Amino acid sequence: MAKPKAELPAAEAIRSLADSAGRLAVRVTPGARDDALAIDEGRLLARVRAVPDSGKANVAVLALIAKALGVAPSRLEMLRGGASREKLVGIPVQRQ
């Protein structure tokens, strides 16, 4: 059986949570039943199936956010919280 598709909010909604420097606050739940992103009280909530072992959950979080934003995971950066559930992720700032 194929794993279900992740629930992802719109890229614009995620980008609106970041500050002008492209810093995005994320609360992570590793070892979840499914991969999903949700917006709650002005921050992004991420659930990933990966376990917090050797950075696997961090890689999964960055991949999930990148997929929702439509960018390559290499364009994102873990700024703070590599060993914490509360993370700060750098995302590409869109120029207008």
C-alpha positions in Angstrom: 0.0 0.0 0.0 1.4 3.4 -0.9 1.8 6.0 1.8 -0.8 8.7 1.8 0.1 12.1 0.3 1.2 14.7 2.9 -1.3 17.4 3.8 0.3 20.7 2.8 -1.0 24.3 3.2 -0.5 26.8 0.4 3.0 28.1 -0.2 1.7 31.7 0.2 0.3 30.9 3.6 3.6 29.4 4.7 5.6 32.3 3.3 3.3 34.7 5.2 4.5 33.2 8.5 8.2 34.0 7.8 9.7 37.3 8.8 11.2 39.7 6.2 14.6 37.9 6.5 12.9 34.5 5.6 13.0 33.0 9.1 10.2 30.6 9.7 9.3 29.2 13.2 8.4 25.5 13.0 7.2 23.1 15.8 8.1 19.5 14.9 6.5 16.2 15.9 8.8 13.4 14.9 7.7 9.8 14.7 4.2 10.7 13.6 1.8 8.4 11.8 1.9 10.5 8.7 3.7 13.5 7.2 1.8 16.8 7.4 2.1 20.5 7.7 -0.5 22.8 9.4 -0.6 26.4 10.5 -1.6 27.1 14.1 -1.3 30.4 16.0 1.1 32.0 13.7 3.6 29.2 13.3 4.0 26.1 11.2 3.4 22.7 12.7 5.2 19.8 11.1 4.5 16.1 11.6 7.0 13.7 10.1 7.3 9.9 10.1 11.0 10.0 10.5 12.5 9.5 14.0 14.8 12.0 15.6 17.9 9.8 15.1 21.0 11.2 13.5 19.1 14.2 12.0 16.7 12.1 10.0 13.7 14.1 11.3 15.4 17.4 10.4 16.0 16.2 6.9 12.4 15.1 6.6 11.1 18.4 7.9 13.2 20.4 5.4 12.0 18.1 2.6 8.4 18.5 3.5 8.6 22.3 3.8 10.5 22.5 0.5 7.8 20.4 -1.2 5.1 22.7 0.1 7.0 25.8 -1.1 7.9 24.3 -4.4 11.7 24.7 -3.9 14.6 22.3 -3.6 15.4 21.2 -0.1 18.9 22.5 -0.6 17.4 26.0 -0.7 16.3 25.7 3.0 18.5 26.0 6.0 18.1 24.9 9.6 19.1 28.1 11.5 18.3 27.0 15.0 16.9 24.0 16.9 18.6 21.0 15.3 18.1 19.0 18.5 14.8 20.7 19.6 11.2 20.4 18.6 11.1 24.2 18.1 13.1 25.1 15.0 13.9 28.1 13.0 14.2 27.5 9.3 15.6 29.8 6.7 13.5 29.9 3.5 14.1 31.8 0.2 12.7 35.3 0.3 10.6 36.1 -2.8 11.5 39.4 -4.4 8.7 41.5 -5.8 
